[in-house]
Amino acid sequence: MMTELEADLAALADTLRASSVAIRSARGGGSGSGVIWSADGTIVTNAHVAPAADVDVELPDGRRLRGRVARRDEARDRAEVRIAADGLTAARYRAPADLRVGEFVAAFGHPLGVAHVLSTGIVYARHHAGGDRFVRADVRLAPGNSGGALADAAGRVVGINSMVAGGLALAIPSDDVRRFIGESLPAPRLGVRLAAAQLSGGRRAFAVIAIEPGSRAERSGLGVGDIIVARNVGRLAGARSVEVLRGGEPVTIPIAGPQSEAAAAA
């Protein structure tokens, strides 16, 4: 009889398998993995997994189709593959800046020619949106994992596995993938109402007078009554951290990254 943990891992594997594909070079050579990004046949993988104009794609149901490489970015190791199919199960995604150090993550792919392999680990370091090239995780990868999903415990893709360095899995952040294939990302919002204030010495500041439930401000720990020390309120939405006065004492507060629509709905 399966334990609750075993059942959860089996369910996670089923979720990731439904939106994962195997990719092989149409002209022979290496192989890897890919993630179904949209139900109408958009697949994302690594540029080194799809080095030519065409690749062979094996879907979760066993169908094999020829895929056309729509775009490649060798510098960032990203590729978009299109196949003539619809009604596919698209992956859900999550902004990796929301990940906490030590949070459970899982890699799914086809390493060493073995199909549908799940490996598990934890987030190694916090990801800074726009500042870090990769999501770093302590997860075992092998040749063939490239292009596959790195996902959270709910099966939401936070990155596309690209390489191993220093024993760590390095994955292309999901929000970078979305930009690469042309998806528009919502502008970040902090989720606060502010009132202008002025500190001694003429320094400009803003008093927090209200916080939206579930907002980045709430998730970061900002509170009503905090005094944000800033000259330009327009730059707060994209800030990685803010300087506040709390009880008269200066405090630096890291700002949580934006949640994806899928993550927010889950």
C-alpha positions as CSV (number, residue, x, y, z in Angstrom):
1,M,0.0,0.0,0.0
2,M,1.3,3.4,-1.0
3,T,2.1,5.9,1.7
4,E,0.7,9.5,1.4
5,L,4.1,10.7,0.3
6,E,4.5,8.1,-2.4
7,A,1.0,8.8,-3.6
8,D,1.8,12.6,-3.8
9,L,5.0,11.9,-5.8
10,A,3.2,9.5,-8.2
11,A,0.6,12.2,-8.8
12,L,3.3,14.8,-9.4
13,A,5.0,12.5,-11.9
14,D,1.6,12.0,-13.7
15,T,1.1,15.7,-13.9
16,L,4.5,16.4,-15.3
17,R,4.4,13.5,-17.7
18,A,1.2,14.9,-19.3
19,S,3.0,18.0,-20.5
20,S,6.5,16.5,-21.2
21,V,7.9,15.2,-24.5
22,A,11.0,13.5,-25.7
23,I,13.0,15.2,-28.4
24,R,15.5,13.7,-30.8
25,S,17.5,15.2,-33.6
26,A,15.8,14.5,-36.9
27,R,19.2,14.0,-38.4
28,G,20.5,11.7,-35.8
29,G,22.6,12.5,-32.8
30,G,21.6,13.5,-29.3
31,S,18.3,13.6,-27.5
32,G,16.6,15.4,-24.7
33,S,13.3,16.6,-23.3
34,G,10.8,19.3,-23.9
35,V,7.8,20.9,-22.2
36,I,4.4,21.5,-23.9
37,W,3.9,25.2,-23.4
38,S,0.5,25.6,-25.2
39,A,-2.3,23.2,-26.2
40,D,-1.9,24.1,-29.9
41,G,1.6,22.7,-30.3
42,T,4.2,25.0,-28.8
43,I,7.0,23.2,-27.1
44,V,10.0,24.7,-25.3
45,T,13.4,23.1,-24.9
46,N,17.1,23.9,-24.9
47,A,18.8,25.2,-28.0
48,H,21.4,22.4,-27.7
49,V,18.6,19.8,-27.8
50,A,17.2,21.3,-31.0
51,P,20.4,22.2,-33.0
52,A,18.8,22.0,-36.5
53,A,15.7,23.1,-38.3
54,D,13.7,20.0,-37.5
55,V,13.4,17.5,-34.6
56,D,11.4,14.4,-33.8
57,V,9.0,14.8,-31.0
58,E,7.4,12.0,-29.0
59,L,4.2,13.0,-27.2
60,P,3.1,11.5,-23.8
61,D,0.6,9.3,-25.6
62,G,3.4,7.8,-27.8
63,R,2.7,9.7,-31.0
64,R,5.7,10.8,-32.9
65,L,5.6,14.0,-34.9
66,R,8.1,16.1,-36.8
67,G,8.7,19.4,-35.1
68,R,9.8,22.6,-36.7
69,V,12.3,24.8,-34.7
70,A,10.5,28.2,-34.8
71,R,13.3,30.1,-32.9
72,R,16.6,29.4,-31.1
73,D,18.7,31.4,-28.7
74,E,22.1,29.7,-28.4
75,A,23.4,32.3,-25.9
76,R,20.6,31.6,-23.4
77,D,20.1,27.9,-24.5
78,R,16.5,28.3,-25.4
79,A,14.4,27.0,-28.3
80,E,10.8,27.0,-29.4
81,V,9.5,24.0,-31.4
82,R,6.2,23.9,-33.2
83,I,4.3,20.7,-34.0
84,A,1.0,20.1,-35.9
85,A,-1.1,19.1,-33.0
86,D,-3.8,20.5,-30.7
87,G,-5.7,19.6,-27.6
88,L,-2.4,19.0,-25.8
89,T,-2.0,19.3,-22.1
90,A,0.0,22.5,-21.5
91,A,2.2,22.9,-18.5
92,R,1.3,25.3,-15.7
93,Y,4.0,27.7,-14.7
94,R,5.1,29.7,-11.7
95,A,7.4,32.7,-11.3
96,P,10.7,31.4,-9.8
97,A,11.3,34.5,-7.8
98,D,8.5,33.2,-5.5
99,L,10.6,30.1,-4.6
100,R,12.1,29.9,-1.1
101,V,15.5,28.4,-0.3
102,G,14.9,24.8,0.7
103,E,11.6,24.5,-1.1
104,F,10.9,21.1,-2.8
105,V,11.4,20.9,-6.6
106,A,11.4,18.1,-9.1
107,A,13.0,17.5,-12.5
108,F,11.2,15.5,-15.1
109,G,12.6,14.2,-18.4
110,H,14.2,11.3,-20.3
111,P,17.8,11.0,-18.9
112,L,20.2,8.4,-20.4
113,G,17.4,7.1,-22.7
114,V,15.1,6.2,-19.8
115,A,11.6,7.6,-20.3
116,H,9.6,9.6,-17.9
117,V,12.0,9.9,-15.0
118,L,11.3,12.0,-11.9
119,S,14.1,13.3,-9.7
120,T,13.6,15.4,-6.6
121,G,15.6,17.9,-4.5
122,I,15.4,21.4,-3.1
123,V,15.9,25.0,-4.2
124,Y,19.5,25.8,-3.6
125,A,19.4,29.6,-3.6
126,R,16.9,32.4,-4.0
127,H,16.2,33.4,-7.6
128,H,16.3,37.2,-8.4
129,A,14.1,38.0,-11.4
130,G,16.1,39.8,-14.0
131,G,19.3,39.4,-12.1
132,D,20.0,35.6,-12.2
133,R,20.4,33.7,-15.4
134,F,19.4,30.4,-13.9
135,V,17.2,28.9,-11.2
136,R,19.6,26.7,-9.1
137,A,18.4,23.5,-7.4
138,D,20.1,20.6,-5.7
139,V,18.5,18.0,-8.1
140,R,20.2,15.2,-9.9
141,L,20.3,15.6,-13.7
142,A,21.8,13.5,-16.4
143,P,22.1,13.7,-20.2
144,G,18.6,13.7,-21.6
145,N,17.1,15.8,-18.8
146,S,18.0,18.9,-20.8
147,G,14.9,20.8,-22.0
148,G,12.7,19.2,-19.4
149,A,10.8,20.7,-16.6
150,L,11.9,21.8,-13.2
151,A,8.7,22.1,-11.2
152,D,7.4,22.8,-7.7
153,A,5.4,20.4,-5.6
154,A,2.2,21.3,-7.3
155,G,3.6,20.5,-10.8
156,R,4.0,24.2,-11.8
157,V,7.1,24.7,-14.1
158,V,9.6,27.2,-12.6
159,G,12.4,26.5,-15.1
160,I,13.6,24.5,-18.1
161,N,16.6,22.3,-17.1
162,S,19.7,23.4,-19.1
163,M,22.9,22.1,-17.5
164,V,24.7,20.9,-14.4
165,A,27.4,23.0,-12.7
166,G,29.1,22.3,-9.4
167,G,26.7,19.4,-8.9
168,L,23.7,21.8,-9.1
169,A,20.9,21.8,-11.7
170,L,20.7,25.0,-13.6
171,A,17.3,25.8,-15.2
172,I,16.2,28.7,-17.4
173,P,13.6,30.7,-15.5
174,S,10.0,30.2,-16.6
175,D,9.4,33.9,-16.9
176,D,12.4,34.2,-19.3
177,V,10.9,31.4,-21.3
178,R,7.6,33.3,-21.5
179,R,9.3,36.4,-22.8
180,F,11.3,34.3,-25.3
181,I,8.2,32.9,-27.0
182,G,6.5,36.3,-27.1
183,E,4.1,36.1,-24.2
184,S,3.4,39.4,-22.5
185,L,4.0,39.5,-18.8
186,P,1.9,41.7,-16.6
187,A,3.8,44.7,-15.2
188,P,4.8,44.1,-11.6
189,R,2.6,45.7,-8.9
190,L,3.6,46.2,-5.3
191,G,0.0,46.4,-4.0
192,V,0.2,49.3,-1.6
193,R,-1.5,52.7,-1.1
194,L,0.9,55.4,-0.2
195,A,0.9,58.9,1.2
196,A,3.7,61.3,0.5
197,A,5.9,62.1,3.6
198,Q,9.1,64.0,4.2
199,L,11.8,63.1,6.6
200,S,14.1,65.3,8.6
201,G,16.7,66.8,6.3
202,G,14.2,67.0,3.4
203,R,14.5,63.4,2.3
204,R,11.4,62.2,0.5
205,A,9.5,59.1,1.7
206,F,6.1,57.4,1.4
207,A,3.9,56.2,4.3
208,V,2.1,52.9,3.7
209,I,-1.6,53.4,4.4
210,A,-3.1,50.3,2.9
211,I,-2.0,46.9,1.6
212,E,-3.8,44.7,-0.9
213,P,-4.5,41.1,0.3
214,G,-2.2,38.6,-1.4
215,S,-0.1,41.3,-3.0
216,R,3.7,41.3,-3.3
217,A,3.8,43.9,-0.5
218,E,1.8,41.6,1.9
219,R,3.9,38.6,0.9
220,S,7.1,40.6,1.6
221,G,6.0,41.6,5.0
222,L,5.4,45.3,4.5
223,G,2.9,46.7,7.0
224,V,0.6,49.7,7.3
225,G,2.6,52.5,9.0
226,D,5.9,51.5,7.4
227,I,7.7,54.5,5.9
228,I,9.3,53.7,2.6
229,V,12.4,55.8,2.0
230,A,12.4,56.5,-1.8
231,R,12.5,59.5,-4.1
232,N,10.6,58.0,-7.0
233,V,7.4,56.0,-6.3
234,G,7.3,54.8,-9.9
235,R,10.4,52.6,-9.3
236,L,9.0,50.7,-6.3
237,A,7.0,48.2,-8.4
238,G,10.1,46.7,-9.9
239,A,12.4,47.0,-6.8
240,R,14.1,43.9,-5.4
241,S,14.1,45.5,-1.9
242,V,12.9,48.6,-0.2
243,E,14.3,50.6,2.7
244,V,11.7,51.4,5.4
245,L,11.6,53.1,8.7
246,R,9.7,50.9,11.2
247,G,9.4,52.3,14.7
248,G,12.0,54.8,13.8
249,E,14.6,52.1,12.9
250,P,15.8,51.5,9.3
251,V,15.0,48.0,7.9
252,T,15.7,46.5,4.5
253,I,12.9,44.4,3.2
254,P,13.4,42.0,0.2
255,I,10.4,42.2,-2.2
256,A,8.7,39.0,-3.4
257,G,8.6,38.4,-7.1
258,P,5.4,38.6,-9.1
259,Q,3.2,35.4,-9.1
260,S,2.2,33.9,-12.4
261,E,-1.5,33.8,-13.3
262,A,-1.4,30.0,-13.0
263,A,0.3,30.1,-9.6
264,A,-2.2,32.6,-8.3
265,A,-5.1,30.5,-9.5
266,A,-3.8,27.3,-8.0
